[in-house]
Amino acid sequence: MNPALRHWWRLALAAAPLAALAQTAPSSAVPSSARDESPVELSPFVVTTDKDVGYLAANTMSGSRLNTPLIDTPASISEMTKEFLEDIGATEMMNAVEYAMGFQSEMSGGNDNTIQFNSNRAVARGLGRGTAARDFFSWGLSSDTFSVERISFSRGPNSILYGVGSAGGIINSMSKRAGFVTRSELNLRTDANGSWRMHVDHNQRLRENVALRLNLLNDSQRTWREQEYTRSQRVHVAGTWRPFRRTELRADYERGLQDRLLGLRFSARDYFTMWVESGRPGYNRAVDGNTYPTGTITWGANPRLVYDGDANRWYNFQRYAQTRGRGGLTGGGLKLTTEDDVPFRALLLGPASTSDNAYWSGTVVLQQEVVKNLYVELAAN
């Protein structure tokens, strides 16, 4: 998140029902020492993905801000697991919006809109822009899935539980966390347009109570249109430390660079053919007033200069123009619907917009079990 953005703090206090949230941690997460062989009671602020089965997510924090079985959550929530995100080829949050119920891209043209770039511009239930969050903190960029474990779509005013939600809903992405199992993963991806993407994910257990996770991304995306591209390099580091049995400290840091170029999202127009078919008329005068005499066309409110070679003069037809030829020429012309003259892959009108961004975001979370079934979480971003 840009350092100019203000910092958010939250203090959450929860009293969980007796044994309601007690779970046995996976055997790989239990230290080998004899004193730690007893079951570990997980914090109600933590959702693990161990019980997820394919596309089916077992638990969520989106409905109550506590770790709750999704089937018992009294809210309209959709959870997209890591496996689902991989199968639909989602590389960023806005790709997942296309598959979410009740959400849609706010801008025409979807993710290819010239002002879309990195912002999360999604409409939730038609009630204006839905808020985006990362680990329950406001997030202004489109989250790349290289550092995301799952994405939650919460529809309706229950999103107020986040503290940053809108009336329509909220999109929350859960960042990857360091676990106590050493493993590595390498992902490579390419396509026919010349795009390529490389992602490295390595989790290392350093000690029985210390773990570190590193995610690296190098991404170069091309489209079917020439010159368009999106290039990004990102790094995400997460760490977990359990200094005491009832205390856990987590931290993560993400930094990235991205530059992008998009072309105009409409084809060229033919202003020439109809002019030739009308006898190649010139303009002899501008028409004032609100009348539209025969042969007059409307050019719109923007200034438009036309050169008349016969009179060797320039005319400003900002509002109206009258032709010498038969009928009225339509100022808009015709869209080129075939590639006979101009190939669609060419950016005939040039680039629409470019974007060059650098960002960083860091989060620190401290969780403490004060007494049995009474937990405190303090987090800063």
C-alpha positions in Angstrom: 0.0 0.0 0.0 1.4 3.4 -0.8 3.2 5.0 2.2 1.2 8.1 1.8 -1.9 6.3 2.9 -2.7 6.6 6.5 -2.1 3.7 8.8 -5.0 1.7 10.2 -5.0 0.1 13.6 -7.5 -2.4 15.0 -7.9 -4.0 18.4 -10.2 -7.0 18.5 -11.3 -8.8 21.7 -13.2 -12.0 21.5 -14.5 -14.4 24.1 -15.0 -17.8 22.3 -17.5 -20.3 23.7 -16.0 -23.1 25.7 -14.3 -25.6 23.4 -16.2 -24.2 20.4 -13.1 -23.1 18.6 -10.7 -25.7 19.9 -9.0 -27.6 17.1 -6.1 -30.0 16.8 -3.3 -28.5 14.7 -1.9 -30.7 11.9 0.8 -33.1 13.0 3.4 -31.3 10.9 2.8 -28.1 12.8 3.4 -29.6 16.3 7.0 -29.3 17.6 8.8 -32.5 18.3 9.6 -31.7 21.9 7.7 -33.7 24.5 6.4 -30.6 26.3 4.5 -29.5 23.2 2.9 -32.8 22.3 -0.5 -31.8 23.6 -3.1 -30.4 21.2 -2.7 -26.8 20.2 -5.8 -24.6 20.5 -6.0 -22.3 17.5 -6.9 -18.6 17.8 -10.5 -17.7 16.7 -8.9 -15.0 14.6 -7.1 -17.6 12.4 -8.5 -19.4 9.4 -6.5 -22.4 8.1 -7.0 -23.9 4.7 -6.3 -27.5 5.8 -10.0 -28.5 5.7 -10.6 -27.0 2.3 -11.6 -29.6 -0.3 -11.0 -28.5 -3.8 -13.3 -25.6 -4.5 -15.1 -26.0 -1.1 -13.9 -23.8 1.7 -14.7 -25.0 5.2 -14.3 -21.9 7.4 -14.4 -18.2 7.0 -13.9 -15.0 9.0 -15.9 -12.8 6.7 -19.3 -13.2 8.3 -18.5 -12.7 12.0 -14.8 -11.7 12.2 -14.2 -15.0 13.9 -13.2 -18.4 12.6 -16.6 -19.9 11.8 -17.7 -22.8 9.6 -19.0 -21.4 6.4 -22.2 -23.5 6.6 -23.1 -21.8 10.0 -22.4 -18.2 8.8 -25.6 -16.2 8.6 -24.4 -14.0 5.7 -24.2 -14.1 1.9 -20.5 -15.0 1.4 -18.5 -16.7 -1.4 -15.1 -18.1 -0.7 -12.7 -18.7 -3.6 -10.0 -21.2 -2.6 -6.5 -21.4 -4.0 -7.3 -24.3 -6.2 -10.3 -22.5 -7.7 -8.2 -19.4 -8.4 -5.6 -21.5 -10.1 -8.2 -23.4 -12.2 -9.8 -20.2 -13.6 -6.4 -18.7 -14.3 -7.0 -15.7 -12.0 -3.7 -13.7 -11.6 -5.3 -10.8 -9.8 -8.4 -9.9 -7.7 -10.3 -8.4 -10.6 -10.0 -11.6 -12.6 -11.9 -13.4 -9.8 -14.7 -10.7 -9.8 -15.8 -12.1 -13.1 -16.8 -15.4 -11.3 -18.3 -13.8 -8.2 -22.0 -13.6 -7.5 -23.3 -10.1 -6.9 -20.1 -8.4 -8.1 -19.2 -7.0 -11.4 -16.6 -4.7 -12.9 -17.5 -1.0 -12.4 -16.0 0.1 -15.7 -17.2 -0.7 -19.2 -14.6 -2.9 -20.8 -13.9 -4.7 -17.6 -10.2 -5.2 -16.7 -9.2 -3.7 -20.1 -10.7 -0.3 -19.4 -8.1 2.5 -19.8 -8.6 3.8 -16.3 -8.9 0.4 -14.7 -5.1 -0.3 -14.2 -4.6 -1.3 -10.6 -7.6 -0.1 -8.7 -10.4 -2.4 -7.5 -13.4 -0.9 -9.3 -16.1 -3.4 -8.7 -19.9 -2.9 -8.1 -21.5 -4.9 -5.3 -25.2 -5.6 -5.8 -25.5 -2.5 -7.9 -24.9 -0.2 -4.9 -21.8 1.6 -6.1 -18.2 0.6 -5.7 -17.5 -2.4 -3.4 -14.7 -1.9 -1.0 -11.6 -4.0 -1.4 -9.5 -5.2 1.6 -6.4 -7.3 2.4 -6.5 -9.1 5.7 -9.4 -6.8 6.7 -7.4 -3.6 6.0 -8.4 -1.2 3.2 -6.5 -2.1 0.0 -6.3 0.3 -3.0 -4.5 -2.0 -5.5 -5.6 -5.0 -7.4 -4.1 -8.0 -5.4 -2.0 -10.3 -7.4 -2.7 -13.9 -6.4 0.9 -14.7 -6.1 0.7 -13.6 -2.4 -3.0 -14.5 -1.8 -4.3 -17.7 -0.2 -8.0 -17.2 -0.9 -10.5 -14.4 -1.7 -13.8 -13.7 0.1 -16.8 -12.0 -1.4 -19.2 -10.7 1.2 -22.4 -9.3 -0.1 -24.7 -7.0 1.8 -24.3 -4.6 4.7 -22.7 -7.2 7.0 -19.5 -6.0 5.4 -19.7 -3.2 8.1 -17.9 -5.8 10.4 -14.7 -5.0 8.5 -14.8 -1.4 9.5 -14.2 -0.3 5.9 -17.1 -2.0 4.1 -19.7 -0.4 1.9 -23.4 -1.1 1.8 -23.2 -3.4 -1.2 -20.4 -5.6 0.0 -16.7 -6.1 0.3 -13.9 -8.1 -1.3 -11.3 -9.4 1.1 -8.1 -11.3 0.1 -6.2 -13.4 2.7 -2.5 -13.1 2.3 -0.2 -16.1 2.5 1.2 -16.9 5.9 4.3 -18.8 7.0 3.6 -22.3 8.3 5.7 -24.9 10.1 6.1 -27.2 7.1 9.0 -26.8 4.8 8.0 -26.9 1.1 8.7 -25.3 -2.2 6.6 -24.6 -5.3 7.5 -23.2 -8.8 4.8 -22.1 -11.2 5.5 -21.2 -14.9 2.8 -19.9 -17.3 2.9 -18.8 -20.9 0.4 -18.2 -23.8 0.2 -17.7 -27.5 0.5 -13.9 -27.3 4.1 -14.1 -25.9 3.2 -13.7 -22.2 5.1 -15.4 -19.5 4.8 -15.6 -15.7 7.1 -17.2 -13.1 6.2 -17.5 -9.5 8.3 -19.1 -6.7 6.8 -20.0 -3.3 9.0 -21.3 -0.6 8.1 -22.0 3.0 10.9 -22.8 5.5 10.6 -23.9 9.1 13.7 -22.3 10.7 13.1 -23.5 14.2 10.4 -25.3 16.1 8.6 -22.0 16.7 9.9 -19.8 13.8 8.9 -20.1 10.1 9.5 -17.9 7.1 7.8 -17.8 3.7 9.0 -16.1 0.5 7.1 -15.4 -2.7 8.7 -14.0 -5.8 7.0 -13.0 -9.0 8.2 -11.9 -12.4 5.3 -11.3 -14.8 5.3 -10.1 -18.4 1.8 -10.1 -20.0 1.0 -9.4 -23.6 -2.4 -9.2 -25.3 -3.6 -10.0 -28.8 -3.1 -6.4 -29.7 0.4 -5.1 -30.6 2.3 -2.9 -28.1 -0.1 -3.6 -25.2 1.7 -5.0 -22.2 1.7 -5.3 -18.4 5.0 -6.0 -16.6 5.5 -6.5 -12.9 8.1 -7.7 -10.4 6.9 -8.3 -6.9 8.2 -9.9 -3.6 6.3 -11.0 -0.6 7.9 -12.1 2.7 5.9 -13.5 5.7 7.1 -14.7 9.0 5.6 -16.5 12.1 7.0 -16.6 15.6 5.6 -18.3 18.6 7.7 -17.2 21.5 5.3 -18.7 24.0 2.6 -21.4 23.7 -0.3 -18.9 23.9 1.4 -16.1 21.9 1.9 -15.7 18.2 3.5 -12.9 16.2 3.0 -12.7 12.5 4.4 -10.2 10.0 4.4 -9.8 6.2 5.8 -7.3 3.7 5.0 -6.9 0.0 6.8 -4.7 -2.5 6.3 -4.4 -6.2 6.8 -2.5 -9.4 4.4 -2.4 -12.3 4.2 -0.6 -15.7 1.4 -1.0 -18.1 0.2 0.2 -21.5 -3.3 -0.1 -22.9 -4.6 0.8 -26.3 -7.9 2.5 -27.1 -10.8 0.1 -27.0 -12.5 1.0 -30.2 -11.7 0.4 -33.9 -10.8 3.0 -36.5 -13.7 4.8 -38.3 -14.1 5.4 -42.0 -14.6 9.2 -42.6 -13.5 8.9 -46.2 -15.8 6.6 -48.2 -19.0 8.5 -47.6 -17.3 11.8 -48.5 -16.1 10.4 -51.8 -19.6 8.9 -52.6 -21.2 12.3 -51.9 -19.1 14.0 -54.6 -16.2 15.1 -52.4 -18.1 18.2 -51.1 -16.4 21.1 -49.3 -17.9 23.4 -46.7 -19.0 26.9 -47.5 -20.4 28.3 -44.3 -21.3 27.5 -40.7 -25.0 27.4 -39.7 -26.1 29.3 -36.6 -29.1 28.8 -34.5 -31.0 25.7 -33.5 -32.4 24.8 -36.9 -31.2 21.8 -38.9 -31.6 22.6 -42.6 -31.3 20.0 -45.3 -27.7 18.8 -45.7 -26.7 19.9 -42.2 -24.9 17.6 -39.8 -24.1 17.9 -36.1 -20.4 17.7 -35.2 -20.8 18.0 -31.4 -19.6 20.6 -28.8 -15.9 20.1 -29.4 -14.0 22.5 -31.7 -13.4 21.0 -35.2 -11.3 22.8 -37.8 -11.9 22.0 -41.5 -9.8 23.3 -44.3 -11.6 24.3 -47.6 -9.1 24.0 -50.4 -11.3 25.9 -52.9 -11.5 29.0 -50.6 -8.0 28.5 -49.1 -9.6 29.0 -45.6 -10.0 27.3 -42.3 -13.5 26.9 -40.7 -14.4 26.0 -37.2 -17.5 23.7 -37.3 -17.8 23.3 -33.6 -21.6 23.0 -33.7 -22.9 22.7 -37.3 -21.7 22.4 -40.8 -23.6 22.5 -44.2 -22.4 20.4 -47.2 -22.5 21.3 -50.8 -23.2 17.7 -51.8 -26.4 15.8 -51.8 -27.8 14.5 -48.5 -26.1 14.8 -45.2 -22.8 13.3 -44.3 -22.7 11.6 -41.0 -19.9 13.0 -39.0 -19.3 9.9 -37.0 -18.4 7.8 -40.0 -18.5 4.0 -40.0 -16.6 1.6 -37.8 -14.3 -0.7 -39.7 -15.6 -4.2 -39.1 -13.2 -6.1 -41.3 -9.4 -6.2 -41.4 -9.2 -5.5 -45.2 -7.6 -2.1 -44.6 -6.4 -2.0 -41.0 -5.6 -5.1 -38.9 -7.4 -5.0 -35.6 -4.2 -6.0 -33.7 -2.6 -2.7 -34.7 -3.0 0.3 -32.3 -3.9 2.7 -35.2 -4.8 5.4 -32.7 -1.9 4.9 -30.4 -1.9 4.0 -26.7 -4.7 5.2 -24.6 -2.9 5.4 -21.3 0.2 4.2 -19.5 0.8 3.4 -15.9 4.0 3.1 -13.9 3.5 2.2 -10.2 5.6 1.3 -7.2 4.0 0.2 -4.0 4.7 -1.5 -0.7 2.6 -2.8 2.2 3.4 -4.3 5.6 1.3 -5.8 8.3 2.1 -6.9 11.9 -0.3 -9.1 13.9 0.0 -10.1 17.6 -2.3 -12.7 19.0 -2.5 -13.6 22.7 -4.7 -16.0 24.6 -5.2 -14.1 27.9 -7.0 -16.9 29.7 -8.7 -20.0 28.3 -11.1 -19.1 25.5 -10.3 -15.3 25.8 -8.2 -14.0 23.0 -6.8 -10.6 22.0 -5.5 -9.6 18.6 -3.6 -6.4 17.9 -2.8 -5.6 14.2 -1.2 -2.7 12.3 -0.9 -2.0 8.6 
